[in-house]
Structure formats: structure tokens, C-alpha cells
């Protein structure tokens, strides 16, 4: 046992010794890269499966040259693989990577039966889309296991100085506390970015966002979001029962962020605008508005995401949730309406890229009268 593995390693060592990337064409380099990536995935199966047998994260960290934290995740993944045929087969066949398997295993452990769906997502979507979906599955399953109390107990903050003397501040807040702060900071960051662009400066948005957080902490800043800073979606049945629990088929969450405790939602509802959403199992809403701006009502409805999950929106092109904007499939200047059928969420960079494509295709012209 293991003879074939040793032979494969010897063959790989020879390939490494003869590898001269500068002599390869781009197409050949791409093909060889795919082969190396598949080999890495196949090796990952053996590491995960054997880690479960040994059940020693410290030894795994030493052998693989990884951190103990990552080694613990691999051991946990091996344990889940032993009970999940879908996850084990996907890694065994080299269809997913070890990092993907770790995310899937964490979700499968909390919500058994989700591995098959997540394996498909891993094969079709980018890693951050898989991670977001896996986290969503995990949180929704754990909402019934005192998630709210655990989140409250997990809040913390710490800081340290980096190599340049920069102050690094890390804060973990409960979803209903952190979401409006993030929304306010992004609005202020966008205001600062527009001001800088008007003055001829063109800096990455993350710098403006850092300035925005500093302004908020100092009690300054005037940025206001076009959208509500916090939206909590609660099933009517949860409220009727007295905000005590969330049952199968019901929701109590911040779309795009995750579940919140019913008690927290009840407190928020005491001082909030209430809106009704009627979902018939097929389509949440149909709305069309021929005006320049997207109304608040339409924006809120769109940002709930697709039913029945209502998990918020992510970029149509890349799956990113950060700094999403609603883009008109048929450009507004060409007569495209502000309708549910014509609006798609796109992150800032994908939105700009799509606008550039529309401009090259001549789609940014006013229609004939």
C-alpha cells in the first residue's frame, strides 16, 4: 500500500526538475497549470482522509507546514467526509479543492444534507460565492441553537500596530449592530470618493472607506445611504407567536448578512418603518417605474433577493456582495425602465465594465422619439 503514491511523487519530482515556464506558450502553461491544480486536489483527499484517522491537528500542521488552526479545519473535514458520500467523492475525484471541502464540511456538519448542493456550487462558482452560501446554510441551521446568545457572547475588539506603524483595528459585532455601521461607512466612503474625483484625485475606494470609518469614530462625516441602513425580514408567523422562535420555512434575518434572534428583531420593530412583503411561491413582486431614480420602495424590494430565501443580492457577474449597485440591463438613457425585470445587481467594477461594453456597442444613445 502506498507504492503507487511513491511512484507518482517520484514522477512529479522529475516534472518539477524539468519545468521551465519561460519556454512554454501561454496555452501550454495554462494546460499544465490545470494538471498541477488537479494533482493538488487529489492529494488533498488523502490528507483529509488520513487526518481523520490520526486525529492529531498538531502533527498534521507540522507535516503539512500549515497553521494549527488550518490543520484543525482539515481534521474536522476528514471527520465529516467519513459520513458524507457526496463530499468524500467530490474530493476523491479531484472535483473540489481542500479549501472548498473545508467550507462545505462546516456547513454539512451544521446542516446535514447540504453537501451535494454546495459541491455543485463549488464546481460552478468562485470560492467567495461558495463560502458565502456555506456560511448562510450554517447560520440558518444554527439559528435554532441559541445563535443570538452565542453571537452576543462573541462580540469583541482588538488592535495592533503593523510594520508601517499603522493601527489595525478588528471589531466583531452582532449583525444588527454591525450592518448599519457598515452601511453608513460605505455611504460616507462613496461621498469622499466623489469629492476626491471631482478634485482630480483617483484613489482606490478602500482608502476612502478607511477615512470614512475614521470620520464616523470621530463623530464626523455626512454621508447618507440611498437605501435603509438596516432591513430585517421577519415572517409574520414569528411575530404572531410572540417573537419566541423561528420554525422551518420561516425567516428572521438581515438579507445578505444572516439570521438575527427574534427578540432582537422585536426590539428593532418598536422603532422602525414596517413594510409588508407578500410572496406567493413564484414571484415576490412586479414593479416598473419610468423615472430617473430608483424609488426607495423598489430598492428595498430588490435588495431582499430572490424568494423564498431572500438572502440579499450579489453581483450578477462575479458573485461579490461588496459595494453592489443596481444596473439597468437596457440602459436608462436608451429608455430602459426602473423595473424588476430590467435591474440587475452588480459590484462597482463589474458595473463599470458593463457600462463600457454598452458604450462600445452603441447602446448608450437616446432612442428615437
C-alpha positions in Angstrom: 0.0 0.0 0.0 1.3 3.4 -0.9 3.6 2.2 -3.7 1.7 3.9 -6.4 1.7 7.2 -4.4 5.5 7.0 -4.1 5.8 6.4 -7.8 3.6 9.3 -8.5 5.7 11.5 -6.2 8.9 10.5 -8.0 7.3 11.3 -11.3 6.2 14.7 -10.0 9.7 15.4 -8.8 11.0 14.8 -12.2 8.4 17.0 -13.8 9.4 19.8 -11.3 13.0 19.4 -12.2 12.3 19.7 -15.9 9.8 22.5 -15.6 10.9 25.7 -17.5 7.9 28.0 -17.5 9.7 30.6 -19.7 9.9 28.2 -22.6 6.2 27.4 -22.6 3.5 29.1 -24.6 0.6 30.7 -22.7 -1.7 27.9 -23.8 0.7 25.2 -22.7 1.3 26.9 -19.4 -2.5 27.1 -18.8 -2.9 23.4 -19.6 0.0 22.4 -17.3 -1.3 24.7 -14.5 -4.7 22.8 -14.7 -2.9 19.5 -14.4 -0.9 20.7 -11.3 -4.1 22.0 -9.7 -5.9 18.7 -10.3 -2.9 16.8 -8.7 -3.1 19.1 -5.7 -6.9 18.3 -5.3 -6.3 14.6 -5.5 -3.5 14.8 -2.9 -5.9 16.8 -0.6 -8.2 13.8 -0.4 -5.6 11.6 1.1 -4.5 14.3 3.6 -8.1 14.9 4.7 -9.0 11.2 5.0 -5.8 10.3 6.8 -6.1 13.3 9.2 -9.4 11.9 10.4 -7.7 8.6 11.1 -4.8 10.2 13.0 -7.0 12.9 14.6 -3.9 15.0 15.6 -4.0 18.5 14.3 -0.6 19.4 15.8 1.1 16.6 13.8 -0.8 17.5 10.7 0.3 21.1 11.0 3.9 20.0 11.4 3.8 17.6 8.4 2.0 19.9 6.0 3.7 23.1 7.1 0.4 24.8 7.9 -1.0 26.5 10.9 -2.6 24.6 13.7 -5.9 26.4 13.0 -6.0 25.3 9.4 -5.0 21.8 10.5 -7.9 21.6 12.9 -10.2 22.5 10.0 -8.8 19.7 7.8 -9.2 17.2 10.6 -12.9 18.3 11.0 -13.3 18.0 7.3 -12.0 14.4 7.3 -14.4 13.6 10.1 -17.4 14.9 8.0 -16.1 13.2 4.9 -16.5 9.8 6.7 -20.2 10.4 6.9 -20.8 12.4 3.7 -20.5 10.4 0.5 -21.1 13.5 -1.7 -18.2 15.4 -0.1 -15.9 12.5 0.0 -16.5 11.5 -3.6 -16.0 15.1 -4.9 -12.6 15.5 -3.2 -11.5 11.9 -4.1 -12.2 12.6 -7.8 -10.4 15.9 -7.7 -13.6 17.9 -8.4 -13.0 20.3 -5.5 -10.1 21.7 -3.6 -9.3 21.2 0.1 -10.2 24.8 0.9 -13.6 24.2 -0.8 -14.0 21.0 1.1 -13.4 22.7 4.4 -16.2 25.2 3.7 -18.6 22.5 2.6 -17.8 20.3 5.6 -18.5 23.1 8.1 -21.9 23.6 6.6 -22.7 19.9 6.3 -21.8 19.4 10.0 -24.4 22.1 11.0 -27.0 21.3 8.3 -26.7 17.6 7.2 -27.7 17.1 3.5 -26.3 20.4 2.2 -23.1 18.9 0.8 -24.5 17.9 -2.6 -25.8 21.4 -3.4 -22.6 23.1 -2.2 -20.4 20.7 -4.2 -22.3 21.8 -7.3 -21.8 25.5 -6.4 -18.1 24.8 -5.8 -17.7 23.4 -9.3 -19.6 26.3 -11.0 -18.9 29.4 -8.9 -15.9 31.2 -7.5 -14.7 30.5 -4.0 -16.2 33.5 -2.3 -19.6 32.6 -3.6 -19.3 29.1 -2.2 -18.1 30.5 1.1 -21.0 32.9 1.4 -23.5 30.2 0.6 -21.9 27.7 3.0 -22.0 30.3 5.8 -25.6 31.0 5.0 -26.6 27.4 5.3 -24.6 27.0 8.5 -26.2 30.1 10.2 -29.7 29.2 9.2 -29.3 25.8 10.7 -27.8 27.2 13.9 -30.5 29.8 14.3 -32.4 27.3 16.3 -29.5 26.6 18.6 -29.2 29.8 20.6 -27.3 31.6 17.8 -28.3 35.0 19.1 -26.9 34.4 22.5 -23.7 33.0 21.0 -23.3 36.0 18.7 -23.8 38.3 21.7 -21.1 36.5 23.7 -18.7 36.5 20.7 -18.5 40.3 20.3 -15.0 41.6 20.7 -12.4 44.1 19.5 -8.7 44.3 19.5 -6.0 46.4 17.9 -2.3 46.1 17.0 0.4 48.1 15.1 1.6 46.9 11.7 5.0 47.1 10.1 4.5 50.7 9.0 3.2 51.7 12.4 -0.4 51.6 11.1 -3.1 50.9 13.6 -5.0 47.7 12.8 -8.4 47.7 14.4 -10.5 44.5 14.3 -14.1 44.6 15.6 -16.6 41.8 15.7 -20.2 43.0 16.2 -23.6 41.3 16.2 -25.3 41.5 12.8 -27.9 44.1 13.7 -25.3 46.3 15.3 -22.6 46.0 12.6 -24.8 46.2 9.5 -26.0 49.8 9.9 -22.4 50.9 10.8 -21.1 49.3 7.6 -23.9 50.9 5.5 -23.1 54.3 7.0 -19.4 53.9 6.4 -19.8 52.9 2.8 -22.1 55.8 2.1 -19.6 58.2 3.6 -16.8 56.5 1.6 -18.7 57.0 -1.6 -19.2 60.7 -0.7 -15.5 61.1 -0.1 -14.7 59.2 -3.4 -17.0 61.5 -5.4 -15.4 64.6 -3.7 -11.9 63.3 -4.5 -12.8 62.5 -8.1 -14.2 66.0 -8.5 -10.9 67.4 -7.3 -9.0 65.3 -9.9 -7.7 62.6 -7.4 -8.3 59.0 -8.2 -7.5 56.6 -5.3 -8.8 53.1 -4.6 -12.1 53.0 -2.8 -10.7 51.1 0.2 -8.7 54.2 1.2 -11.8 56.4 1.2 -13.6 53.7 3.2 -10.8 53.8 5.8 -11.2 57.6 6.0 -15.0 57.1 6.4 -14.6 54.8 9.4 -12.2 57.3 11.0 -14.7 60.1 10.4 -17.5 58.0 12.0 -15.5 57.1 15.0 -14.6 60.8 15.4 -18.3 61.7 15.2 -17.9 63.4 11.8 -19.0 62.6 8.3 -22.2 63.5 6.5 -22.6 60.5 4.1 -26.2 59.2 3.9 -27.1 56.0 2.1 -29.8 56.0 -0.5 -31.0 52.7 0.9 -32.1 52.0 4.5 -29.1 51.2 6.8 -30.8 48.2 8.3 -33.5 45.9 6.9 -34.8 42.9 8.9 -37.1 40.4 7.2 -39.3 38.6 9.6 -42.0 36.0 8.8 -45.4 37.1 10.0 -45.8 33.8 11.9 -42.8 34.6 14.1 -44.4 37.8 15.2 -47.8 36.2 15.8 -46.2 33.6 18.1 -44.7 36.4 20.3 -41.2 36.6 18.7 -40.0 33.5 20.6 -38.7 31.2 17.9 -38.2 30.6 14.1 -39.5 27.4 12.7 -38.9 25.5 9.4 -39.9 27.6 6.4 -39.8 30.9 8.3 -37.1 33.6 8.4 -35.8 36.2 10.8 -32.8 37.7 9.1 -30.9 40.6 7.7 -30.9 39.9 3.9 -27.4 39.4 2.7 -26.0 39.2 6.3 -27.7 36.4 8.1 -30.1 35.4 10.9 -30.9 37.5 13.9 -32.6 36.5 17.1 -36.4 37.1 17.2 -36.0 39.0 20.4 -33.6 41.4 18.7 -35.9 41.8 15.7 -38.8 42.6 18.1 -36.7 45.4 19.7 -35.9 46.8 16.3 -39.5 46.7 15.2 -40.5 49.0 18.0 -38.8 51.9 16.3 -38.8 51.1 12.6 -40.8 51.5 9.5 -42.9 48.4 8.8 -43.3 47.2 5.3 -45.4 44.2 4.1 -44.0 41.7 1.6 -46.4 39.2 0.0 -44.8 36.1 -1.5 -47.0 33.7 -3.5 -44.3 31.0 -4.0 -43.5 32.0 -7.6 -42.7 35.7 -7.7 -42.1 38.3 -5.0 -43.1 41.4 -6.9 -43.6 43.1 -10.2 -42.8 46.8 -10.3 -42.0 49.2 -13.1 -41.2 52.9 -12.9 -40.2 55.2 -15.8 -38.2 57.8 -13.9 -34.6 58.7 -13.5 -34.1 57.4 -9.9 -34.9 54.1 -8.3 -37.6 54.6 -5.6 -36.9 53.6 -2.0 -39.7 51.0 -2.2 -38.3 49.3 -5.3 -34.7 49.4 -4.0 -35.7 47.8 -0.7 -37.8 45.1 -2.5 -34.9 44.3 -4.9 -32.3 44.1 -2.1 -34.2 41.4 -0.3 -33.0 39.0 -3.0 -35.0 36.2 -4.6 -37.6 34.3 -2.6 -38.2 32.2 -0.7 -34.7 32.5 0.8 -34.4 36.3 0.5 -30.7 36.2 1.0 -29.9 39.6 -0.3 -28.2 40.5 -3.6 -24.8 39.7 -5.0 -23.1 40.7 -8.2 -24.7 39.1 -11.3 -21.3 38.8 -12.9 -18.8 37.8 -10.2 -20.9 37.0 -7.1 -19.4 39.8 -4.9 -21.6 41.3 -2.2 -19.4 44.4 -1.6 -20.5 47.7 -2.9 -23.3 46.4 -5.1 -25.2 48.8 -7.4 -28.3 48.3 -9.5 -27.5 48.3 -13.1 -30.0 48.7 -16.0 -29.8 45.8 -18.4 -31.3 48.1 -21.1 -29.5 51.3 -20.3 -31.7 54.1 -18.8 -30.6 56.6 -21.4 -31.9 54.1 -24.0 -35.3 54.0 -22.4 -34.8 51.2 -20.0 -37.3 51.3 -17.1 -36.6 51.0 -13.4 -38.3 47.7 -13.3 -37.7 44.4 -11.5 -37.1 42.8 -14.9 -34.6 45.4 -16.1 -32.4 45.9 -12.9 -29.5 43.6 -12.0 -27.2 44.0 -9.0 -23.5 44.5 -10.0 -20.5 45.4 -7.9 -18.8 48.7 -8.7 -16.1 47.2 -11.0 -18.5 44.9 -12.9 -21.0 47.8 -13.3 -18.3 50.0 -14.9 -17.2 47.1 -17.1 -20.8 46.6 -18.3 -21.2 50.3 -19.0 -18.1 50.3 -21.1 -19.4 47.3 -23.1 -22.7 49.1 -23.6 -20.8 52.2 -24.8 -18.8 50.2 -27.3 -21.9 48.5 -28.6 -23.6 51.9 -29.1 -26.3 51.2 -26.5 -25.9 54.5 -24.6 -27.8 56.6 -27.1 -31.2 58.1 -26.6 -34.0 56.3 -28.6 -35.7 57.9 -31.5 -38.8 59.8 -30.5 
